[in-house]
Amino acid sequence: MTDIAAYGTWRSPITAELVTAAQVGLGQPGLDRGLVYWAEARPQEAGRVALVRHGPEGRADATPPGFNVRTRVHEYGGGAWLVRDGVLVAIDFADQRLYRLSPGTSPTPLTPGSDRKLRYADLEPDLGRRRILAVREDHRGDGEPVNSIVALGLDGPGEGRVLVDGHDFFSAPRLSPDGRRLAWLSWDHPDMPWDGTRLWSAEIRDDGGLAQVRLAAGGDRESVVQPEWSPAGELYFVSDRSGWWNLYRASDNGAIPVCPMSAEFAGPAWTFGSRWYAFLGPKTILACFTEDGSWHLGRIEVGEGRLTRLDLPSTSLGGIATAAGRAVLRAGGPDRPAAIIEVDAASGTARELCTAGEVPADARFLARPEPFAFASGGAIAHAFYYPPTSPAFTAPAGERPPLIVKSHGGPTGATSSELRLSNQFWTSRGFALCDVNYGGSTGYGRAYRERLNGRWGEIDVEDCLNAARHLVAAGMADAGRLAITGGSAGGYTTLCALTFHDLFKAGSSHYGVSDLEALAKDTHKFESRYLDRLVGPYPEAAELYRARSPIRHVDRLSCPIIFFQGLEDAVVPPNQAETMVEALRSKGVPVAYMAFEGEQHGFRRSGTIETVLRAELAFYGRIFGFEPADGLADLAIENLLPPVPAPPRGAAG
């Protein structure tokens, strides 16, 4: 028996506390001497990332209490730890130093104290020479930090011997199995790693330096990611030269396709150390690939060009690691939390080693995402629709649900159908949710990714608008109660949609961009020229930046917005939100602002995440004129007197 209650007012067991208490973040796994390792981000410990070790005797932390495994290289980090032949090293977020970790002893620093001006990432073992290879980001000079690839001795501390420099960015130093050759990637402003990169290889001299450097692949219009050496010493990589990120083998006669498909065997390299494929043997590869927004796993027989699909109940896969015939990876699906799994590559069977947490005891509260495609701007765009879902409640006859349209960050990135309790928080209360893979998203080929070039703030917004219109026309959303939300670049999409269009009736910006010109002048090195492609070169295109910046057009904005901002955000500084809030405050538009000490770009602390969820729910309740079953949080909304009246039920628009 279900109760009848208006959408948005349903009681749900998926509380804000459950979203954080039940879930941890699971990162890239690794294998060494029969043990499985993985990084685990813990909201209940202020977002600290611990390294976990799993073996026959169970699981245990491999890092001491308080050690936070994170690097700030590129600000997004990645590749902050490695383990090989019993040697475990990791970077501590507090001081950005690299440490060697041994059970029962204090961490031993391998790099000097530098007040976090020397940062390291993308670690690669070179144990035969008693050193670790890494990308270094040096902030000690004036102007931009200097990036290079360095060698760090295991008997440190030392700042590192520079092996490779001369480009703006480097990643993926990879040592051949015999230790005699090194491969790596480089790129230069204004390219991002999904625009154009170059793959290099070199011989390693007796003194540990490099000789005979040669270009193996890549260029201005080719994105190369994840170079790897096969057990036989052949160099492989992923390239989008065909229009899709596919696997290739380097040879003296050029790149040889391994298994050509209209699918993506990689994603955007926002972080270091991501691995989408790994070798099971000299001629056998285990690979993740995505088609139409869903990830799959396959075993490739090199030379035959044959891929055997392995049937897993997962739609989100990555982070493959293999060793001694074993394979582990990170996996997630629509009805299960993310997990570290071990896969039998012959049979395709899998067993869970750990999960990101629990789900509600009653799975009937979980909305099943429905992928759909829709026409937008002369193209076909993609999204997932999550219907309001509860076994305990149903809405009054004829009522249509409020809809939250969600735009992912990046903007070069993608959403997936992996279970996120933060999404289910909304649907279990009677909201519909639409998660949009707008033009510019990855997973649909280079041409789809490049739809956004020169059109950021237009194509992404248009796709979000048309996704909402599509659902309203289909009777799956109430046109009078449409909201849009997003974080980072998704926050920019949100603010553009609310400023330059009048479809949405409310919005929430999570550390979003409001002033493109300010962002071009004040952001970190990795993204400092990102907008050259998305908008245009600055300052030559300054007028275009102003035209696309919501802060320059608050006169066109009359929609209530709530802003959430970390005060230590170096990617989108707090003044982006604060300037917008002040403008809306002065204009008399309903606005709320919540800022959080100790938070950076993306919220990591459980208290912050819980506060944000409750506040956003309260905000929508006040704006749309209903009271959530959780009650209204003590939220201050300026310029909202009296409250906005509720729209007529069942309004279709």
N, C-alpha and C positions, 0 to 999 in steps of 0.2 A: 504494500500500500504506500503510495507516494502522496506527499502533501503538495498543495497548489500554492506557489509563491512566485512573486515577480522575479524575473531575471535580475541577477546581481545581488539578491537578498538571501540566496540559499546558504544554509550552514554547510560547512565542509570540514572534514578531518585533515585536509591539507592546509595546515596553519603556516604562518610565517616562520614559526619556530621549527616546524617539521622540515621546511625547505632547507634550512641550514643544518639542523641537528642530524638529519637523516642522510645528508649527502656530503661527500668530500670530492675534491677534484683529483682525477687520476691522470698522470702524465706518462710520457714515453717509458716503456719498460726496458729492461736489459737482462741478460743472462750471463752468469759467470760461475764456473765450477759447480754446476748443478743447482745453483740458487737463482731465483728470480728477484729482480729489484724493480721498484717503480717509485716515482715521485707522487706524493699525496698532499694536496693542498687542503688545509683544515680550517674552515671558517670559525670553528669554536676556539681555535688558538690564534685568533687575530689574523687569520689567513696564512699562517706559517706553512711552509712547504717542508715536509719531512721526507726522508728517503727510507723506504721500507724494504726489508729483506724477507723472502719467503722460501722455505725449504722443508725437508721431511719433518722437522721438529716444529713446524708452524711458522708464524710470522713474528717479526720484531723490528723495531726501528733500528736503522743502520746509522743514523745521525744522532748526536747527543741532544738532550732537551735544550730548546732555545735556538738551535742551529736552523737557519732558514735558507733552504737551497734555492736561491734565485740570483740571477744576474741582471744587471741593468743595461747591458749592451743593447743598443737600438731601443732601449726602454721596454721592449716586449720580451727580451731575454730568450731563454731556451738553451739547451746543451750545457746545463750548469753542473753536471756531474758525470762521472764515468767509473766503471769498474772493469778491470781486466786482470786475469791471473792473480786474483786476490788483492790487487792494488785498487783502493777506493779513494777518489778525490772528489771534492765538491766545493762550490763557491758559497760563501755565507753572505746573505743579503746585507747584513748590518755594515760590513766594511768592504765588501766586494773583493775580498782576498780569496785565493785558492788554498784549500787545506787538504792535507792527507789525513785520512781517518782510519784509525785502528781500534778494535774493541778494547775497552778498558784503559785507554790512554786519552789524553787531551788532544784535540786536533792540532796538527803541525802545519804552520803556515808555509806555503811554497812561494808566495809573492809578498812583496814588502807592503807595509802600511802606506797609504797614499791619500787618505781622506776621500776615498772612493773616486779618485781621479784616474786610477788605472783599473780598468774593468776587463773581464775575460769571459769568453763563452765558446760554445761549440768545441768542446774538449775532445782530443783524439790521442790515444796512447801510442807512444813510441818507446816501449819499455826496454827494447834492446839497446837503446842509447840512454836509458834512465832519464827520460824526459816526457813531458806532456806537450802536445801541440795545441794551440788555441788561437782564436781570434782575439785580438786585443784592441780596446778602444781607449785612447790616451787623451785625457782631458786636461793635461798639465799646461798646455800652451794657450795662446790667445786664438780666438776664432774657433772654427770647427774642430772637434776632436779628430785625431788621426787614427785611422784603422790600419791594422796590419795582421799578419800571421806570425806568431812567435813560438819559440821553443822554451819551455819552463823546466828547469831541472828538478828532479825528485829529491834533491838534497838541498833545496833552496834555503832561505828565500832569495828570489831574484826577480827583476821586472820582466825578464825574458829576452832572448836573442831574436832579433827580427830576421825572419826568413823570407817574407814576401811583403812588399809594400808598393806604393806608387799608384794605387787606385783608391777611390772613395770608400769602397766597401769590399769586404771579403766574407766568405762563409765556407763551410764544409771542407776543412782540411782532412783528407782521407789518405791513409798510408796503405801501400800495397802489402799483401800478405808476406812477401819476402823482405819488407822493410827498405827496399831500394828505391822506391818511387813515391812521389807525393802528388795528389790531385787536389784542386781547390777551385772555387768560383770567385769571380770578381764582377763588379759593376760600378758604374759611375753616374753622378748626377747628369741629367734629371731622371734617369731610369730608376724604377723600382725592380725588385727581383723577378716580378712577373712581366716586365716589359722587355728587358734585354740583359742577359748575363753572358759571361764567357767562362768556359771550362778550360783550365790549364793543367798541364802535367809537367813534372821535372824529375830528373835523377837526383838522388841524394849523395853528396860527396862523402868521402871518408871523414871529413871534419864536421859533418852534420849540416853543412850548407847545401844549397841547391845549384844545379847546373843543367844545361840543355833544356831550358824552359820552352815549351811549345804550346800553341793553342790547339786544343782537341775538338772544341765545338763552341757554338754560340755566336752571338753578334747583337747588333742593335735591335733587330726584330726577332730575336729568338730567346725564349726564356728556358734556361737549363737549370734544373734542380736535382738534388740528391745524387751526386756522383758516388759510385761504389765500385770497389774492386771485387771481382769474382774470386773464388778460391784458387782458380787457375791463373790469377794475375791479369785478367782482362778488365778494362775500364768500361763501366756501364753508366748510364745516366738517363734522366727523363728530360725530354725536350718537347716544345710545342710547335716545332717547325712545320708539322702537318696541319696545324690548327687545333690539335689536341695534345695534351701532355701525355706522350707515349714513351715507351722504353726503347733505348738504342744501345748498341755496342760500338765503342770507338775502334776504328781500324785505320791503317795507313791509307786506305782508299776512301775514307769518309765514314759517316755514321751509318750503321746497319740497323734497320728496324728489327725489333725483337718480336713484337706481336701487335701489328697495326690494328687499331680499333678506333671507332668514333666514341671514345670514352676517355676519361681523365685518370691517369695513374699517379697523380700528385695534386697538391693543393697549393695555395699561395704561401710563400715563405715569410710569414710575419715573424715567426720565431725560428731560432736555430735548432738543429738536431732532429727535425721531423723526418721520419722514415716511413715510406709507403710501400717499400718492397725490400726483400732480403733474400739471400741465397741459401737454399737448402743443400746444394751441391754445386759442382762446377758448371753444370748446365741446367739446373733447375732453380726456378725463382718462385717465391711465394709473394703475391702482389695484391694490394688493395686497388680498386678502381671504382669510379663513380659513373653512373648512367642515370639521367633524369632525376638527379637529386638524391639518389640512394647509393650507398657504397656496397661493394661486393668483394669477395675474396676468391682468388684464382691461383692455380698452380700452372706455371708456364714452363714448357720444355723448350729450351733455347735451341735454335737450329731448325726445329719443326714448326715454330711459330704457332704452336697449339696451346690454347688456354683451357684448362679444365676448371669449371666453376665449382666451388665448394659451398654447399648450401648451409649457411648460418642464419639463425633468426635475428640478424642484426642489420641495421641500415646505416650505421656509422662505424667506420673502421679506420685504424691507422696505428702508427707506432709499432711496426713489426720489428721484432728482434729474433734472431736465430742463433743457435750454437749447438754443436754435437747432436744434430738431428732433431732438436727441439725447436718449437716456434711459439712465441707468445706475442700478444698484441692487445691493444685497447679496443673494446667493442661496446656498442650501445644499440638499443632498439626502441621502438615506440612504446613498448609495454614493460620495459625492464631498465633498471639503472645501468649506467656505464660499468664496465667490468674489465679486469685484466684476465684474459683467458689464455689457455694453452690449447693449441690446435694440432690434431693429428693430420698432417698434410696429405697422407695417403687416403684416409677415409673421409676427412672433412669433419669428424666429430670434434667437439670442444668441451672443455671443462673449465669452470670458473675457479680462479685462484683467489679473487677478492672482488667485491662490488663497491660502487661508490656509496652505497647505503641502502636503506630500506625504502619500500614503497608502502602506501597505505594498505592496511590489512585487507580492505575491500577494494579490489581492482576495478570494480564497477564505477568508481569515482574518476577513473582515468579516461580522458578523451583520446580517441584514436585519430591521429592526423590524417587528413585526406589530401593527397597531392592534387593540384589542378593547374591547368594552363589557361591563359586568357589573352585576348588581343589587347595590345597596348602600343601606341605610337608606331603603328605599322609593323610591329613584330609580335612574337608570342613570348609572354613572360610567364614566370612560374611562382607558385606559392604553395603553402600547406594551410589547410583550414582545420581548425579544432572546434568542434561543436560544443555547446554547453552540455555538460554531462554530469548526472547525479542519479543514483538509484533512489534517493530520498525525496526528490522534488521534481515537479513539473511546472511549467509556466501556465498562466491563464490562457484560455483559448484565444487565438488570434494575436497574441503578443509575439513580437520578434525580439531577438536578443540584442543588447548593446554589443558592439564589435570593437575590439582593440586590434588595430593594424600595427604590426611590429616590423621595423626595418633593422636589419643586422648591421653591425659595425664593419669597419674596413675603410672605405666601402668595398674594396677588393677582398671578398670573403664569401661565405655562404652560410645559410642556416641548414639544418637537417631535421629529420623527424625523430631524432634521439630523444628519449624521455627527459624532460626537464620539469621538475616539480614547480619551478617558478611559472611555467606556462599553465600547469594544472591547477595552480592556486587560483587562477582566473576562471578557467572553464568549469571547475567544480562549484563555483559560486554563481554560475549562470551567465557568464560572459562567453561570447564567441571570440575566437582569436585567429588572426590571419598572419602567418609568418612568411614574408615575401622575399623571394630570391630575385630581386629587381635586376634590370640590365646593368652589367658591371660585376655581377656575381660570378664566382668560379663554379666549375662543375659542368658547364655547358659549352665548353670550347672557347678558344681565343676570341672569335668574332663576337660572341655574346658578352665576353668580358670587356671588349673594347667599345661596346655600345655606349659606355659611360664617358669615354674620352671626349673632353671638351664640353660635356653636357651634365657634369655633376650639379645636382640641385634642380635638374630638369627631368632626365630620364628616370632616375630613381623615384622622384616624387610622382611622376606620371604613372609609373607602374604601381605604386602604392594606392594612388587615387583610383586607378582602374580596377585593381583587385577589390577594393571596397565597393565600387559601383557594381562589379560583377556579382558580388555576394548579395547586395541589396536587391538587384534585379531578380536574383534567384530565390528571393524570399528568405534568405539565411541571415539577415542582419537588419537592424532598425536604422533607417537613414537619419533619424533624429538623434541617435545616440552613437555616433561614430567617434572613436578616439584613435590617436596615433601615438606611438611611443618608439623610442630607440635610444641606443647608447653610442657615444662617440660620433662616428660618421652617421650612424642611424639617428642620433640626436639632431644632426644637421638636416637630414632628410625630414625629420619631424618638424623642425622649425620652419623650413621652406614650405612644407605642405600647409602649415597653419598661417603663414604670412602671405603667401602668394595665391592661395586658393581658399575657398570657403566651404569645402565639403565636410571637414571634420569639426566637431563641436567642442573638443577638448584634446589636450596633449600633455605628454610628459617627456622632458628631455633629460637624459642621464649623461652627464659630462659631455654635452653636445656642443658643436661648433655653431656660433652665431655670426662671427665676423671672419670671413675668408681672408681679408687683407691682413688682419691681426695675426691669423694663424700662419700666413705665409712669412710674416716678419718674426714670429715668436713661437717656434716649436723646435724640437730636437733634430739632430742631423739626419737621421734615417728618413724622416718624412719632410724634410725642409724643402724639397723640390717635387714632392708628390703631386702637388696641385698643378705643376706645369702641364701635365697630361690631362688631368681631370677638369681643369678650368682653362689655363693658358699661362704662358711665362709671365712672371712678375718681375719688375713693375710694368712691363710693356702692356699687359692686359689689365691694368689697375681698374679701369672703368668697369670691366666685366666682373671683377671681384666684388666691386661695390654693388653692382646690379644684382648679384646672386647672394648677397649677405643679408639675412633677415634683420640684423641690427640697423641696417640703413633704411629699412622700410617699415618701421613699427607703426607708421600711420595707416598701413594696410591691415594691421593685426587687431582683431577684436575677439580673439578666442582665448579662453582660460588655459593657462599653462602652469605646470609645476616643474621646477628645476631641482635636480640632485647633482651635487658636485663634490669631488674630493679636493681638499685644500692643498695636497701635495702633488697634484696632477701636473706632470711636465709635458704631457702630450697635448692636452687641451687645457691651458691654464685657467684658473678660477675666474679671471677677469672676463672670460668669454661669457660665462653665465651671469656674473654679477652686473655687467654692463646691460645685458638684455633685461634682467629683472628690474633694474632701476628705470629703464626706458618704459617698461610696461606699467610699473608703479606710477610713474609720472603721467602716463596716458590714461590711467584709470581702468586698465584691463585687469580682471581677476588674475592674481599671480601668487604663487607660493614658492619659497626657496628654502632648501635644506642643504647645508654644507657640513662636511665631515672631516674633522681633524684626523690625521694619520692615514687617510685614504688617498690612493693615487689614481691612475687611469684604470678604472674597473674596480668595483668594490669587492673586498676580500674578507672583511670581518663580519661575523655572524650578526652582531648587533646592528651594524649598518644595513645589511641586507634585509633583516627583519623590519627595521624601521621604515625603509624605503617601500617595501611591499604594503605595509599597513597604511602608510601615508598616501600612496598612490590610490589604494582602494578607497580610502576616505575622501580623497579629492574627487574621484569619479562619482561617488555617492552624493557629495554636495553639489556637484555641477549638474548631474543628471536627475537629481531630485529623489533619490531613494536612500534608505538607510541599510547598509550591509548588516548581516546577522552578527558580524563581529563587533558591531558598534562603530561609531565614528571616532577616529583618533583625535587627539588634541592638536589639530592642525590649524595653523593660522593661514587663512587665505585673504590676502589684501584685496580691497576693492570688490568684495563679494557681499554687499549688503543692499537689499535683501538677497537670500539665496536664489539662484536661477530656478524657475519653476520647472517641474518635470514635463517632458513632451507627452503628447497623447500616445497611449499604448497602441502598438501595431502600426505606427507610422511607417510607411514604406518609402516615402520620398519621391 
